[in-house]
């Protein structure tokens, strides 16, 4: 009998449906944690690729922009899209 697979994530994941701006491409974040993000995109990336992106957020204090730098850690083709897991390396929140 196989042992259950241990979840190696250090932070809780939160379901999301956030539009991401990747500069020349766009994507939809499906879940987010303090240390990473899973998103779906049309554009393929290579594992180890460093990317920068932003997400517009509506908050009680007004519009904010989450800006991140991350590294692609795994890929999973899903129909016409590509599921992408990314480790967040750096992030900031700025007023819009």
C-alpha positions as CSV (number, residue, x, y, z in Angstrom):
1,X,0.0,0.0,0.0
2,X,1.3,3.4,-0.9
3,X,1.7,6.0,1.8
4,X,-0.3,9.2,1.4
5,X,1.5,11.9,-0.5
6,X,2.7,14.6,1.9
7,X,1.8,18.2,1.0
8,X,5.0,20.2,1.0
9,X,3.4,23.6,0.9
10,X,4.2,25.8,3.8
11,X,1.3,28.2,3.4
12,X,-2.5,27.8,3.1
13,X,-3.8,28.1,-0.5
14,X,-6.8,30.3,-1.2
15,X,-9.0,29.7,-4.3
16,X,-9.0,32.6,-6.7
17,X,-10.1,33.8,-10.1
18,X,-7.9,36.8,-10.5
19,X,-6.8,38.2,-13.9
20,X,-3.0,38.4,-14.2
21,X,-1.1,40.7,-16.4
22,X,2.1,39.1,-17.6
23,X,3.2,41.9,-19.9
24,X,2.8,40.3,-23.3
25,X,0.3,37.7,-22.1
26,X,-2.5,37.3,-19.6
27,X,-3.6,34.4,-17.3
28,X,-6.0,33.5,-14.6
29,X,-4.8,32.8,-11.1
30,X,-6.7,29.7,-9.7
31,X,-5.2,29.6,-6.2
32,X,-2.8,31.8,-4.3
33,X,-0.7,31.5,-1.1
34,X,1.9,33.7,0.6
35,X,4.7,31.7,-1.2
36,X,3.2,30.7,-4.5
37,X,0.5,30.7,-7.1
38,X,-1.2,28.3,-9.5
39,X,-2.5,29.9,-12.7
40,X,-3.7,28.9,-16.2
41,X,-2.3,30.5,-19.3
42,X,-2.2,30.1,-23.1
43,X,1.5,30.9,-23.2
44,X,3.9,28.1,-22.4
45,X,6.9,28.7,-20.1
46,X,9.9,26.6,-19.2
47,X,10.4,25.3,-15.7
48,X,12.9,27.6,-14.0
49,X,11.8,30.7,-16.0
50,X,11.6,33.9,-13.9
51,X,8.5,36.0,-14.6
52,X,7.1,39.3,-13.5
53,X,3.4,39.9,-13.3
54,X,0.7,42.1,-11.7
55,X,-2.8,41.6,-10.4
56,X,-5.3,44.4,-9.9
57,X,-7.1,44.1,-6.5
58,X,-10.2,45.8,-5.2
59,X,-9.8,46.5,-1.5
60,X,-11.9,48.4,1.1
61,X,-9.1,51.0,0.9
62,X,-9.4,51.3,-2.9
63,X,-7.7,49.8,-5.9
64,X,-4.3,48.3,-5.4
65,X,-1.8,46.5,-7.7
66,X,0.0,43.4,-6.5
67,X,3.3,43.2,-8.3
68,X,5.3,40.0,-8.1
69,X,8.5,38.3,-9.4
70,X,8.3,34.5,-9.4
71,X,9.9,31.3,-10.8
72,X,8.0,28.6,-12.7
73,X,8.3,25.3,-10.7
74,X,6.0,22.9,-12.7
75,X,3.7,22.8,-15.7
76,X,0.6,20.7,-16.5
77,X,-1.2,20.8,-19.9
78,X,-5.0,21.1,-19.4
79,X,-7.1,21.1,-22.5
80,X,-6.2,24.3,-24.5
81,X,-4.5,25.9,-21.5
82,X,-1.4,25.2,-19.5
83,X,-1.5,24.9,-15.7
84,X,1.5,26.6,-14.2
85,X,2.8,26.6,-10.6
86,X,5.0,29.4,-9.5
87,X,7.1,30.2,-6.4
88,X,6.8,33.9,-5.5
89,X,10.3,35.3,-5.0
90,X,9.4,39.0,-4.4
91,X,6.1,40.9,-4.1
92,X,4.8,44.4,-3.3
93,X,1.3,46.1,-3.2
94,X,1.0,49.6,-4.6
95,X,-1.8,52.1,-4.9
96,X,-3.3,52.2,-8.4
